């Protein structure tokens, strides 16, 4: 008998449109002979199952079921393809865990922790993970531009603390541009982090639990046409993503070891994609995404393909790992 799989997509953040694309790719590549897949669109306005004919059926949030033509469908597993809130910040994980419904992403605490850049960096510092010098700022705090620059230097990055896809991120070259960058970041979040610029090769490393083992995927080198790996570079073709990365064997070993260590230290499950910048042979950790892009053009699926893992295998494994975890 086929298992009913809810593919949740959309969400509450600026990443909703990207998430809908990821969710559709998951739907297209799940083997139809094994799973009965349902596209569930989640927004602040409504939670609905969108049928192939575009007819919408409301989700019963009391038990995450849906009535279709008089028949109630319950789900054996939820495939989480929501980038940003509420799929990547712990809220959907907590909801599903309360309902005891298996899901493909990490647990609630891990999602909330990794979505909060400042908190994640602070936890990892205790495990000797190198990170950039940073300065925290909350909305309402007084801004002492000189104090900030004295600490992090120029250029620096101003980032929304809880946002993805480089929304709310600005690279600042002059002290007089700092305030406008802070204002942009506060449009995305009421907390931000200002980080020192690290001048080196940037890489993205996918890690997942594959067939019961933690697997580090081939490394991707990021070469942006823009000043940094911003939204245009990520989604509008303004970057070159080279897999496998053109790095030395020592660098490869170091970042593989560190990416796996971070995954295990944080007690992760499901997909993760972590960003690093090398200073010499040492990878400096920037952040982790726990619901990375899943389209054919996204980094993690390309890394999986380089490792000989098809999209169908990648997505099927995520579901089977989630089901096995809850046996």
N, C-alpha and C positions, 0 to 999 in steps of 0.2 A: 504494500500500500504506500502511495506517495506521501511524503511528509509535507505539511503545509508550511511554507516559508514566507514570512512577511519581510519585504525589503523596504526599510524605512528610509525616506529621503526628503530633502527640503530643509526644514528647520527655521530658526528664528533670526539668523544672522545674515550678514552680507554675502556669505558663502552659499546661500540657498540654491542659486541657479547652478552652481558648480556641482552641488550635491545631487540635484535632479539628474544631471548627466551621468554621474557615477552610478546612481541607482539604476538607471536604464541599462547601462552596460552590464551590471550584475544580473539583471533580469534576462538580458539577451543571452548570457553565457552560462546560466545555470542549466544543467541537463534536465530537459522537460520530462524525460522518462523516469527520473528519480524524485524530482520535487515539483510540487504545485506552488508556483511562486506568485505572490501578490504584491503589487506596487502600492505602498502606503505613503501618501503625501502628508507630511506634518508641517503645519504652519501655526502661527498664533491664532489665526481665524478658525481653523478647522483641521481635524484629523480624518482623512478619508482614504478608502480603497478606491483607486482609479482603475476601472476595468479597461480592457483593450478597446472597447468602443467609447471610451472617455466618460462613461457614466460613473457617477460617484456614489459610494456607499459609506455612510458615517461609521467610524470606529467607536465601539463601546469602550470607553476608557476605564470602566470599572474592572474589566477583565481582558482588555485588548483583544476583543473578538469583533466580528463583522457579520451582519445578517445580509445574505445575498439571495434574493428571490425566495425568501421564507426559510432558508437554511442558514444556521449559525456556523460560522467557520472559526475554529480555534487554531492557534499557530503553535507548531512544534518548536520553532526557532525563529528568532528575529535577526536578519542580516542588517547591521547598522551601517548605512551609507550617508549619515548626516554629518557634514563637516561643520564645526562650530556648535553653537547652542541649538537644541538641547542634547545633541548626539555625542559631542566630544567633551563636554564639561562635567559629566557625571549625572546629570538629571535623568536622562532616559535610562541609564544603567540602573540607577536606584529604583526607578519605577518598575522596570522589568524584573529586577531582582526581588522586589516585594511581591510581584505576581508569580515568581518562580518560573519565568519563561527564559530559556537559554537564549543568549545573544552572542554575536561574533566579536564584540569589542572587549576591552579590558573591563575590570570591575569599577564600581562607582568611585572609590577613593582614588585609584590610579588615574582615572579620566579627569577628575577634578584637579588633582595635583599637577599633571602634565599640561593641562590647559592653562594653568596659572604659571606663567614663565618665571616670575620671581620666586615663588615657592619651590618650584621644581629645581631651579638652580641652587637654591639654598640647601635643599636636601642632598643634592648630589655633591656639593662641596665637601660634605662630611665624609664622602667616599673617595676623596682626592681626584675628582673629575675636574680637569682644568676648564675654566670659564672666563669670559671677558670681565674686566672691571665694570661695575654697574652702579647706578644711582636710582633709587626708587622715588616715585612721586605720585601723590594722590590728588584728585581734584579738590581744590580748596587750600592746598598747601601753598605757602609763599614760594616763589621761584627766585632763587639766587643763581643767576646765570653763571657768574664767575665761579662760584663754589662748585657748580656742576661740571664746568669745563676743566677746572683745576683737578677734579677727580678723574674724569673719563677721557679728557683730551679732545682734540679735533683731528680729523672728522670723528663724529660719533653717530650712533643710531638712536632715534627716539621711537619707541614701540608701544603700541597698546598692549597691556599686560595679558589680556584674555581675548585674542582675536587671531584669525588665521588668514592664509592667502595673502599675507603682507598688507592687509588693510590696516591703516593707522600707523604705517612705518615710514619714517623719513630719515634720509641720511643728511646730517647737518655738517656743513663745511665752515660756517662762520658763526660766531657767537650771536650776532644780531639776527640770525635766522632761527635761533633756538626756540623762541616763544611761539612762532607760527607752527613749528613742528609739534610742539607740545599741544597746541590747540587742535591740530589735526588728529593726534592720537586720542585726545579726550572725546572726540566725536564717536570713537569706537568703544571706549571703556573709561571708567572713572579712576582706573589705576594704570600707571604706565611704568616702563623701565627704560632708562637711558644707559646705553652700553658703549664701551670703547670700541673703536674700529679695529678689527683684526685684519691685517694685510697678508693674505695668503690664499692658497687654493681652497675653494669651498666644495664640499662633497655632501651628498645625501646618502644615508645608509638605511636600507630597509631590513627590519628584523621581524620575524614572526615565529609562531609555533607551528611547525609543519610536520605532520605525521608523528606528533608526540615529542618532537625535539625542537630546541631553539635553533633557528636557522638564520644566519646572516647572508643576505642576498648580495650579488655583485654591486660594487660601489659606483655611484654616478657622480661625475664631476660636473659642476655647474659653472658655465661661462656666460655671464649676462652681457648683453649689448648695452644695457642701461647701467646706471651708477651702482646698482646692486640688484639682487634677485627679487624684484618687485612684482606686482600683479601682472604688468605687461610682459615681463620676462617669463613668468610662470605660465600664463594662459594665452598670450597673444603672439607667441613666436619670437619674442625678443631675447631669446637665450639659446645657447647650445647645451644640451644635456648629453654627456658622453659616458656611455656604459660599455665596458668597464672603464673606470677613471684612469687618467694618465698620471698615476702616482707611483712612487717607488715601492718595492716589496716591503720595506720597513714601514713606510707610511700605511700601506694596506693592512699589514699585520696589526699595527697599533690601533687603527680606527676600527677594525673588525673586533679586536679584543675589547675596546672601550664600548662600542655599540652593544655588544652582547652583555657586557658587565652592567651597563645601565639598564637594559631590559630585565636582567635578572635581579638587580638590586631593587628596582621598583616593583618587582613581582608582577610583571606585565603578562597579558594574554592578548591573543589576536594580532592584528597588524600594528606595526609602528614604523615611522620613518623619522630618523633623527638627522639633524643638520650639524655639520662640523666645519671649522676652518683650521687649516694647518698653519702653525708657526714652527718652521723647521719640520721635524718629523712628528711633532706633538699635535694631536687633534684637540681643538678646543670646542666643547659642546655649546651649541646655541639653543636648540629647543627640540622637542619631540612632538610629532603629530600622531595621534592614535587612531584617527579615521582619515588616512591619506587619500588623495585622489585615486579613483579606480577606473578611469577611462583608459582606452587603448593608448592614449598619448601621455598618461600620467607616469610619474617616475617609478613608483613601486611596481606596477604591472610590467613596465619595460625591464626592470631588474629581474623580476620573476621569469620573464621570457628568456633573458640572458642565461638564467640558471636552468633553462629547459622546462619551466613550469608554465603551462597554458593558463589562460584566464579561467577556463572551466575548472581546471584542477585547483587553481588558487582559491576560487570562491567555494568550491565543494569542500576543500580542506577546512576552510574557515567554519563552515556549518558543522562538519563532522567533529571538529575539535570542540566546538561549543556544546554539541550534544553529548560528547564523551565526558566533558567536564562536569556535566550535570547528571550523569548516570549514577 
